[in-house]
């Protein structure tokens, strides 16, 4: 009995292998015979893969870049009274929600468990290396000396924000400026050169600043070219000294302090502020992109449904148009399961082809989008597609093909050879 089992098992394996090879060969012949419809199915799957990878890279890029941007500033907590909003028609073009920023920052810094606090403000400003031909760039204002910035050339500010004085903006203006690499290349300037900066062209023509350092820290944080000034000096050239506005207060805690405990203490002391940890700030950044991500998800879902329907259509048409041939094959002894497997293999081949084409097309598409965005904003890593995203897209593609082909496999299993052949 043991010998009989031993000799029969290889035969069984060889039989199954032969049936699979036969099913694969049959599937390949079907695909070639119906190459137009097969091409449409492959095109649908390819589009689905490209959308899944490309739009997935948007979501991954938003999350990853948001986290990297927060890490670049190297702070522990973030406090604000609202979201930064556009202010059409106003000088600076941006409404910063935190009012009396210098006083509030000093109050935060005086709180137990806080070792340092700096306010950051954002405004659109006119910039040029001459008193003409101005361009609009994001201006960043900081109350500290910007020592947290990663300097590529030069140094951070030599002092803290002196111009604010005691609140009358009567202190000396340092007229120091930090710029990012893209701004330096655009105006062909470096450390020691001058740039004109202002909230209006008329103001900018009268306000010159010396470049003391080059850093991409703030441009990475905002995703745009930047010029960075002391906050009070930015407010002066933009004309917002009356309310002393800022966007957010960035807070550092001692290494031995509990960030969560300091966060709760600040929330109790400043109930009008929302105080977030780094992780919470990243989630807030990605949450503001929720509409974009939902729309991207819907596009991917639509592409998936379309590709599955196209594959199902190919499989169903194949069975419908080959009913007599399939029935004859079944009548001569071919197993229904073999034909059903051939249909499923056909779907898998469609999916695999679509996966390869989709990955090949997604690579240059992502590179192209990043190149365009980088040219326009200096932020060249908007779309990030790690290897697992390509594997996921490929797996989905094969799954689309198999899922769509199940319709044809079901129809094959329901074929009744005698009834089909008796009609002809």
Secondary structure, 3 states (H helix, E strand, C coil): CHHHHHHHHHHHHHHHHHHHHHHHHHHHHHHHHCHHHHHHHHHHHHHHHHHHHHHHHHHHHHHHHHHHHHHHHCCCEEEECCCCEECCCCCCCEECCECCHHHHHHHHHCCCCCCEEEEEEEEEEEEECCCCCCEEEEEEEECCCCCCCCEEEECCCCCCCCCCCCCCCCCCCCCEEEECHHHHHHHCCCCCCEEEEECCHHHHCCCEEEEEEEECHHHHHHCCCEEEEEHHHHHHHHCCCCCCCECEEEEECCCCCCHHHHHHHHHHHCCCCEEEEHHHHHHHHHHCCHHHHHHHHHHHHHHHHHHHHHHHHHHHHHHHHCHHHHHHHHHCCCCHHHHHHHHHHHHHHHHHHHHHHHHHHHHHHHHHHHHHHHHHHCCCCCCCCCHHHHHHHHHHHHHHHHHHHHHHHHHHHCCCHHHHHHCC
